[in-house]
Amino acid sequence: MKKAHIVPRTWTDTPDDERTRVRATRDHARNLNAFTVANADRQWFHLPDTSPPVGSGSFLPLSAQLLHGYTPEAAARSQRRAATSAEIQPKIGRDLSDQEVTIVKVSRDPAG
């Protein structure tokens, strides 16, 4: 079976590392592509003249399948997730016509 390489994105509090890749199966690629297509407003991008695998139906979260020790409990304890929630919660249900934009910078350097 051909293996894909996926860069995982999670709620872990460690910095995202673009060099970190995990080996994944074609089923993992179908899962990831299905969510990409589902979140696309009108179109999604892929290499021309290819037919990327796209799954359908219900899927389990990829992160828990690909990253040892990453669980729903680990995500719930995440400081990154808590900070995001604190930023978003006051905006839920609010009229966003004021065009307020929040910019978040993520840095490996604690000094920013």
N, C-alpha and C positions, 0 to 999 in steps of 0.2 A: 504494500500500500504506500503510495506517495505521501510524504510528510510535508506539511506546511510549516512556515515559521510565523508566529504571531507575537506581537509586542503586547504584553498584558497591561491593562489599565485597571487599577483597583483603588480601594479606599485605604490601602496601607499608608502609614505615615512616613515611609521611606521615600526618597525622591524617585520620580520616574526616571528610568534609564533607557534611552533609546537603543543602547547597545544590547540590552537584555532581550533575548528572544527565547521562546519556548518551542519545543517541537510539538506539533499538533497534527491531528489526522484530517482527512478530507471532511469527516463529519463535523469537526470543530470549525472548519472553514465554512461549511454550509450554515452552521449556527450563526457565526459572525456575520456572514453576508446577508442572511435573512433579516437580522436586526438592522443592518446598514440600509437595506432596501426599504424596510418598514419605516425607518426614520427619515427617508428622503422625501422631500416635498414633491418633486416632479421627476427628477432623474438622479441616477447614481453613476459614478465614474468607475470604469474598469478598462483594462487593455482592449483596444479595438480587435475585432475578429476573434474574440475568445468567448467562452461560455463558462463563467465562474460558477462553481457549485452554490446553489441557493436552496436552503432547506425550507420546510413548511411544517406547521404543527407546533407542538409545545417543545420547548428546549429547557435544559437545566443550565444554570449560570456557568460560563466558561472558566472563570477565574478559579473556582473551587476545584475544577477538574484538572487544571493545568499548573497550579501553584500549590506546592505542599504547604499545609498549615493555614491556607486562606479559607476561612469559614464564614458563615453569616455572623457568628459571634465576633470574629475578628473585625469584620466590617462595622458592626454596631459599636465597637469600642474605639473606632478610629477618630482621632482628633481632627483629621482632614474632613471627614464626613460631618462631624459636629459643627465645625466652622462654616462649612457650606450650608448646612441646615439653618444655622443662626442667621446667615445672610439672606436666605431664600424665604424662610417662614413669614417675615413681616410683609413680603410682597405677594403672598398668596391671596387671591381675591381682590387685590388692589387695582384700581384703574391705572394702567401704565401709560396713559397718554402724556405724562410729564416727560417721557423719553429719558428717564434716568438710566444711566448705564453704570454697572459695576465692573471695574477692571481688577482682576486678581492676578498677582504675579507670584509664580512658584519658582523658587530658586534653590539651588543646592547650597549656596553660601548663606549661612544664618544671618549675615549682615545685610543680605538683600542685594 
